[in-house]
Amino acid sequence: MIDFIKGKIHTIGEDFVVLEQNGIGYHITSTSWTLSRLQEGDIAMLYTVMVVREDGIYLFGFAHQDERIMYQLLTTVKGVGPKVAINALSGISVSDFRQAILSDNHKLLQQAPGIGKKTAERIILELRDKISKESFESHIEVSDNLSPKNKEKEEAIEALISLGYTYGEASRALHEIPDHWDVSKQIREGLKILSN
């Protein structure tokens, strides 16, 4: 197993990066979160997972250990393959994934690309205990009920998703917007941020 690769960023694609190390270019599929933190020409280190299939050997890479842990947990769930797990983590952050699993939030998980209702239920059922036992570097506070302010934020996020944005894009756009604003104002400001 290749635990990590450190090298010069040769190319960044839509869902991959090519890291050059000792004259070899490693094609590494990754999440939008990781790719957004990379820049061609820089030196980067990615934590990797190698997947061996009949049709080839594939590398998946992550900028943070927590992201790799979440990816590995997701791929243990029936119906969640490597590509689905990568796409899901491109749509929802690791902390939101953990929060959703521990608080039984099916609706949030279904915002991730490739995850329907049945898969979301299976993820929560199969990973709830594993998530609580796993050692993540970042800490999250789990609450069973969203506060009224957070519910308004969730409504605004759902509205932006219905307009074609991913959960991650909508969540990041609304992050800096005050919680006490009403939903329609949050949506308007979120759209301004996303259109810039």
matplotlib code that plots the C-alpha trace (Angstrom):
import matplotlib.pyplot as plt

x = [0.0, 1.2, 0.4, 1.2, 2.9, 4.8, 5.8, 5.4, 1.9, 2.2, -1.5, -4.8, -7.9, -11.6, -11.4, -7.7, -4.2, -0.9, 1.9, 5.4, 7.9, 11.3, 10.3, 7.1, 3.7, 1.1, -2.5, -4.5, -8.3, -9.5, -12.3, -13.1, -12.2, -8.6, -8.2, -9.3, -6.3, -3.7, -1.9, 0.2, 3.9, 3.6, 4.9, 2.1, 1.6, -1.5, -2.6, -3.5, -5.7, -4.8, -7.6, -6.8, -9.3, -9.3, -9.1, -6.4, -4.8, -6.2, -4.9, -7.2, -5.7, -6.6, -5.1, -6.2, -6.2, -9.9, -11.0, -9.1, -10.7, -14.2, -13.5, -12.3, -15.4, -17.8, -16.3, -17.1, -20.8, -22.6, -23.4, -20.8, -17.8, -14.6, -16.1, -19.3, -17.4, -15.1, -18.1, -20.0, -17.0, -16.9, -20.4, -20.4, -17.5, -16.2, -17.5, -20.9, -20.9, -19.9, -22.6, -25.2, -24.4, -24.2, -27.5, -29.3, -29.8, -30.7, -31.8, -28.3, -26.6, -29.0, -27.5, -24.3, -24.0, -24.7, -26.4, -30.1, -32.5, -31.7, -28.0, -28.1, -30.0, -27.5, -24.6, -26.1, -26.9, -23.5, -21.3, -22.8, -20.8, -17.7, -17.7, -17.9, -15.0, -12.8, -10.0, -10.6, -8.2, -11.0, -13.7, -17.3, -20.2, -23.2, -26.7, -29.9, -32.0, -31.1, -31.7, -34.3, -31.4, -29.7, -33.0, -33.2, -29.7, -30.6, -33.6, -31.4, -28.9, -31.7, -33.0, -29.5, -29.2, -32.6, -31.0, -28.2, -25.4, -23.9, -24.3, -20.7, -20.9, -24.2, -22.8, -19.6, -21.4, -23.8, -21.1, -20.3, -23.9, -25.5, -27.8, -30.4, -31.2, -34.4, -34.2, -35.0, -32.2, -29.7, -30.6, -30.1, -26.8, -25.7, -26.5, -24.4, -21.4, -21.8, -22.1, -18.8]
y = [0.0, 3.5, 5.6, 9.0, 10.6, 13.9, 15.5, 18.4, 19.1, 18.6, 18.8, 19.4, 18.1, 18.1, 15.2, 14.3, 15.6, 14.3, 14.4, 14.0, 12.2, 11.0, 11.3, 9.4, 11.0, 9.6, 10.0, 10.5, 10.8, 13.2, 15.3, 18.9, 19.9, 18.6, 19.8, 23.3, 23.5, 22.6, 24.7, 23.5, 23.8, 23.5, 20.7, 18.7, 15.6, 13.5, 10.6, 7.8, 4.7, 2.2, 0.2, -2.8, -3.9, -6.3, -3.4, -1.5, 0.0, 3.3, 5.8, 8.1, 11.0, 13.3, 16.5, 15.6, 12.3, 12.8, 12.8, 9.6, 7.9, 9.0, 7.7, 4.3, 4.0, 4.9, 2.3, -0.4, 0.3, -1.9, 0.1, 2.8, 2.2, 4.3, 6.8, 7.3, 7.9, 10.5, 12.2, 12.2, 13.8, 16.4, 17.4, 17.3, 18.1, 15.4, 17.1, 17.4, 13.7, 12.8, 15.1, 13.7, 10.1, 10.6, 12.7, 10.3, 13.1, 11.1, 14.3, 15.8, 12.7, 12.6, 15.9, 14.1, 13.1, 9.4, 8.9, 8.1, 7.5, 3.8, 4.3, 7.2, 4.9, 2.1, 4.5, 5.7, 2.1, 0.7, 3.6, 5.1, 2.9, 3.0, 6.8, 7.2, 4.7, 6.2, 8.6, 11.8, 14.7, 17.3, 17.4, 17.9, 18.7, 16.5, 17.9, 15.9, 19.0, 22.0, 25.3, 27.6, 29.6, 26.6, 25.3, 28.6, 28.1, 24.5, 25.8, 28.3, 25.6, 23.4, 26.2, 26.8, 23.0, 23.1, 25.8, 23.4, 24.0, 21.2, 21.0, 22.0, 25.0, 26.2, 25.6, 27.5, 30.4, 30.7, 30.1, 33.8, 35.0, 35.8, 33.1, 35.7, 36.8, 35.4, 32.6, 34.7, 37.2, 34.3, 32.9, 36.2, 36.8, 33.2, 33.6, 36.8, 35.0, 32.0, 34.1, 35.9]
z = [0.0, -0.8, 2.2, 0.7, -2.3, -2.1, -5.3, -7.7, -9.1, -12.8, -13.8, -12.2, -13.9, -13.1, -10.7, -10.7, -10.1, -11.5, -9.0, -10.3, -8.1, -9.3, -13.0, -12.5, -12.9, -10.5, -11.7, -8.5, -8.5, -5.8, -4.3, -5.3, -1.7, -2.1, -5.7, -4.7, -2.3, -5.0, -7.5, -10.5, -9.9, -6.1, -4.0, -2.3, -0.3, -0.7, 1.5, -0.8, -1.2, -3.9, -5.5, -7.6, -10.1, -13.1, -15.5, -13.7, -10.5, -9.3, -6.8, -4.8, -2.9, -0.1, 1.4, 4.9, 6.9, 7.9, 4.3, 3.6, 6.7, 5.6, 2.1, 3.4, 5.7, 2.8, 0.5, 3.1, 2.6, 0.0, -3.1, -2.4, -4.7, -5.0, -7.5, -5.6, -2.4, -4.2, -5.7, -2.4, -0.6, -3.3, -2.5, 1.3, 3.7, 6.0, 9.1, 7.5, 6.6, 10.1, 11.6, 9.3, 10.1, 13.9, 14.0, 11.6, 9.0, 5.8, 4.0, 4.2, 2.9, 0.0, -1.2, -2.0, -5.7, -6.2, -2.9, -2.9, 0.0, 0.4, 0.2, 2.8, 5.2, 4.7, 5.3, 8.6, 9.7, 8.8, 9.8, 12.9, 15.3, 13.2, 13.0, 16.7, 17.2, 14.5, 15.4, 13.3, 13.7, 13.7, 16.4, 15.7, 18.0, 17.4, 18.0, 17.4, 16.5, 14.4, 16.0, 14.3, 12.9, 11.5, 10.0, 8.1, 6.9, 5.8, 3.9, 2.1, 1.2, -0.1, -2.3, -3.8, -4.4, -6.3, -8.5, -9.5, -7.0, -4.9, -1.2, -0.7, -2.9, -1.2, 2.3, 1.6, 0.0, 3.0, 5.7, 6.2, 5.9, 9.3, 10.6, 11.8, 8.2, 6.8, 4.2, 1.1, 2.0, 2.6, -0.8, -2.5, -0.9, -1.5, -5.2, -5.4, -3.8, -6.1, -9.3, -8.5]

ax = plt.figure().add_subplot(projection="3d")
ax.plot(x, y, z, "-o")
ax.set_aspect("equal")
plt.show()
